[in-house]
């Protein structure tokens, strides 16, 4: 396999891995109204339920959207360089792309899921577009300043409140949300719209700033081509694993011990340490994929990551059909362990579907449509073997 092809598959496989983590998190918000309101569901209070929740809080929550964001910034830089080589105007193309992404995200957040990352990417992508010419040092300073700002604001918040939500009020709200999700399509849409202010607050305070920081780091990594000549034997990867797992797991355990229920100290710890664990995951996967046996993992995950947008939206379609009243109506009736099992099953089907689709077509279905918006051309998915 050529070095260029391996490099591309590395990035696609990392994106596929991020999809799995995002699904494990997002499916919990589709399966019950309790996670949305940071409340404990009394129906699932066994040691097994708590164990699954603890493991997810420690090792999954708040980690994988950072990886997805990092890869967005990385791909942004590659698209910028490709436009420069072709002599094409990058800014109008990217504005059309971000506009298309925002529309997709808005529709996604209203009709399919509580909260959405695509519209966030579109809005913050405008900031990244405006910063595309800043020096690497400036980009990294801004990313560091963002985390310094979060440290100060969240640390200050601990002096005013130790709990972000009232448990009694949260349980009542969670029960109502669960009932709404089990209702008609209009009930579901209404629930998604009512959640927008809460999600907007999260965007302004935590998710938005950390997403921009990850964008900027990804852009710098793309500029310096740090993922282009990876062999898996680099000492820096082992160092990232050592530091990342040590700091990241420590923070994750502290956050999970809080139950993931939103105390300001636990949220602060998770926000500051999640990037370390995310980096350790990346370093580990890169090392594994460059072993003889690990190549199969790259080949397995890469197609899912190559059509990540289609799969991300497809995950939401699947959870709507499984949990809400327009489908099987299983909301509130699936245990945490069963929910994780469903996530694994959905992702496995997406891997299979991605391999089948890309054996015939060059782009995923949604990727082809967004590409048409970006290039201001008619949609074309182009069969494999046709000229690009």
N, C-alpha and C positions, 0 to 999 in steps of 0.2 A: 504493500500500500504506500502511495506517495506521501512525502512529508506534508505537503499542502493539504491533501485529503484527510490525513490523520488530524492535522490542526483543526480543520473545519469540524470534523466529527467530535473532537474534544469539546468544543464550545457547544455543539448541538447536544451532546450527551449531558453536559452540565445543565443545560436548559431543560432537558428531559427530567433530570434528577430534581430540579427545582419544581417542576410541575407536580411531581409526586408529593413533595412536602407541602406545597400550596393546597393541593386537594385534601390532604389529611387535615389541614386546618379549616379550610372552607366548608368541608362536608359537615363539620360539627355545627356550623351555623345554619345549615339547611336541615339538619336532623332534629333540631330542638330550638326552642326560643330561649333556653336558659343561658347558653354561652354568649348570646348577643347582649344580655343584660348582666353578665358576670355573676350569675347566680348558680347555686348548686341545685341540681334536680333531685328532689327527695325520692323519686322513683328509682334512681340508680345510685345507691349508697353503699354498695358492697365493697369489700377490699379490692376485688378485681376491677370494679368501676373506678375506684380511686387510683389504682395502680396505672391503669391506662391513661387516665387524665394526668397523673403526675409525670409519666414518661413523655407524653405529648408536650406538656408545659416546659419540661426541662430541655428536650432535644429538638422540638419542632417549632413551637410557637415563636413568632417574631424573627425566625432565622431565614426562611426560604424566600420571602418577598425581597429580602436584601440581596440574595443571590440573583434573583430574577432582575432586580434593579441594576445590579452590577453588570449583568450581561446586556441589559438595555444600553447602558452607557458605552460598553465595549463595542456593541454592534453599531451604535451611533457613529463612533469614530471610524469604523470600517466603511460605513456608507459615505461619510464625508470624504475619505481618501479616494473611494471609488469614483465619486462625482468629480473630484479634482483631476483624476487621471483621464476621465472621459471629457473633461472640459465642460461639464454640465453645471447649471446653476443649482447649488445645493439648497439654499434657503427656501425658495418657493416650493421645491419638492418636499422638503421636510415639513413645511407648514401645512401642505396638503395631507401629508402622512399623519401628522399630529391631529389635524382636524378630523380625518377619518377615524383615527383611534378614539378621539373624544366622543364622537357620535356612537361608535360601537360600545364604548364604556357606559355612556349614559343609558342606552337601551338595555344593556346588560344589567346595570344596577337597578333599573326600574322593573324590568320584567322577569329577571332570572335569579337575582341574588341580592342579599342584604350587603351593601357595600360593593365597591368595584375598584380594581387597581388600574384598569386601562385609562379611565378618565383622569386619574391622578397622574399617570405617566404623560398623558397629553398636555396637561397644564404645566407640570414641572419640566416637561421636555422643552417648553418655550424658554425656560430659564437656561437650560443646558444649551439650547440653540444660541441664546444671547452670549453665552460664555465659551463658545466653541474655540475662540482664538486666545483665550487666556493661557498663560504659561502653566506648565505642569505644577510648578511650585505654588502658584496662586490657587490652582484648583484644589490641591491637597490642603492648603491652609484654610480654604473655605470649608472643606469637608471636616477638618478638625475643629474649626470654629463652630460648626453646626452642633457637634457633639458636646462642645464646651457649653454652648447655649442650653442644650437639653439638660446637661448636668446641673447647671445653675437653676433653671426654672423648675425642674422636677424636685431637686433638693429643697428649694424654697417652699414648694408645695407641701412637703412633709411637715413643715412647721404649722400649717393651717389645717391640714386634714391627713389622717392616716389611712382613710378609706375613701375611694373614689365614688362608691355607690352605697346606698343604704340597703342592707340585705333584705329587709322586709318588703320594701317597695320594689326591689329588684325581682323577687319571687313572683309577686303579683303581676308585674309587667311581663315577666317571662311566660307565665301561664297564658296571658292574653295573646302574646306573640305566637305561641304554639298553636292556639286556637285559630288565629288568623291565617297562619300558614296551612292549616288543615282545611281552610274554607275554599271559596270560589276564587277564580283568577283575579277578580276585582279586589277581593280581600287580600290576596297575596301582594298585588301591586300596591295597595294602600299601606300594607305593612312595610314594604320596601321604601316607600316615599316617607313614611313617618320616621324611619330609621336614619334618613339622610342628615338631619342636624347632629345626631350623635356621631355618625361617621365623619361628618365634616369637622367636628371638634377633634376627633382623633387625627384627622388629616393635618389640621393646623398645628397641633401640639407635638405629635410624634411621627406619624407615618410619612407625612410630606417632607419634613426636614431630613429624616434618615434616608428617604428615597433619593433626594437630591445629592446627599453625600455619597451614596452608592453609585449614582450616575457619574459623578465627577471622578471617583476612583476608577470606575470602569473605563472612562474616557482616557485617563492617563495610562492605564494598563494597555489599552488598545494602541495608543501613540507609541509606547515603548516596546510594543510587540512581545510582551512578556509571556504570552500564551502560545507563541508561534513556534518555538523551538524546544518545547518541553520534552524531556526524555523520561521523566519519572524518577531520575536518580539525583536530581538537584538537592544540594544540602539545604537550600532555602525552604523547600517543601517540607522537609523534616522539622526545620525550625518552626515553620508556621503551624505544623501539627502539634508540636510540643507546647508552644505558647497558647495557641488557639484552643486546644482541648483543655488545658489547665484552667485558663481564665474563663472560657465559655461554659464548661461544665460546672464550674463553681458558681457562676452567675445563674445558670439554668436551674441548678439544684436549689439555690436560694429562692428563685422565683416560683419553682414548683412547690416548695415547702409552704409557700403562702397560699397554695391551692389555685394559683392563677386568677385570684379573685379581685385583683385591682388595688392592693394597698400601694400607696405611692412609692414607698421604699423598694418594694419588689419590682414594680414597673421600672423604676430608675435603674436598678441593677440589671434587669433584663435588657433594657435599651442599650446600656453601655457595654455589656458583655456579649450580646448576640452576634455582633460582627466578628468576634474572635472565633466563635464556634462555626459560623458560616465559612470563614476562611479556612478553618481546619477541615471542614467537609470537602471544600474544593481541592485542597492539597492532597487529601487522602484519595479522592476519586481520580485525580490526575495520576497519582502514583500507581494506583491499582490498574487503571486503564492502559498503562504502558508496560504491563507485564504480559507474558504470553497468554495466560489464562484470562487476564483482565480485558483483553481486546474484545472478547465476546460481550462484555458489559457495555463497552463503547458502541459496538454494532447494534446492540439491543436498544439502547436508550436514544441514540442519535436521531432516528427518524421521528420519534415523538417530539424531540426538541426542535427539529427542523420545521415542524408545523405546530409550534407551541401555541400560537394564537388560536388556531382552530381547536386544539385540544383543551385549552383553557376555557373557551366558551362551551365546548362540548361537555366538559365536566359539570358546568352549571345546568345545562339542559338535562343531563342524567340525574342530578340531584333533585331538580324540580319534578321530574317524572317519578322518582322513587319516593320522595317525602311529602310533597305538597298535595293539596286537595284536587289538583288537576290531574294527578297521576294515581299512584298506589296509596297515598295518604298515610305514610308511615311516620310522619313527624311525631316526635315524642314517644315512639314505640320501639326504638332501636337502642340497644345498650352501647356504651362507648366502644367495647371490643368489637361488636358487630359493625359499628360505624367504620372503624378502621379497616375491617375486613371488606366492607363494601368499597371503600376507597381503593384498596389494593386491587379488587376485582375490576373496577372501572378503569384504573390505570393500565392493567394488563390488557384489557380489551382495546384501549387506545393505542397501546404499543403495536398490537396486531394490526389494527386498522391503519395505523400510520405506515407500517411496512407495506401493506397492500396498496394503499393510495399512492405512495411515492414510487412504487414499482411501475406505475403507469404515468403519473403526472409529476411535473417538476416542482410545483408549489402546492401547499395545502389549500383547501377551498377558500378559507377566509384570507389567507395570505395572498392568494391570487387577486381577490377583490381589492384588498388594501393596496396591493402593488399597482393596480389599475388607477386607483385614486391618486397615489403618489406620482405616477408618471403621466396622469391625465390622458389615459388611453382606454380603449375598451378592455374589459376583463379577458384574460387569457391564462389558462393554467399550463399550457404547453406540455405536450406529452414528452416523456423521457426520450432523448435522442434527437429532438428537434433543436434547432438553433435557438440560443437564448435571445 
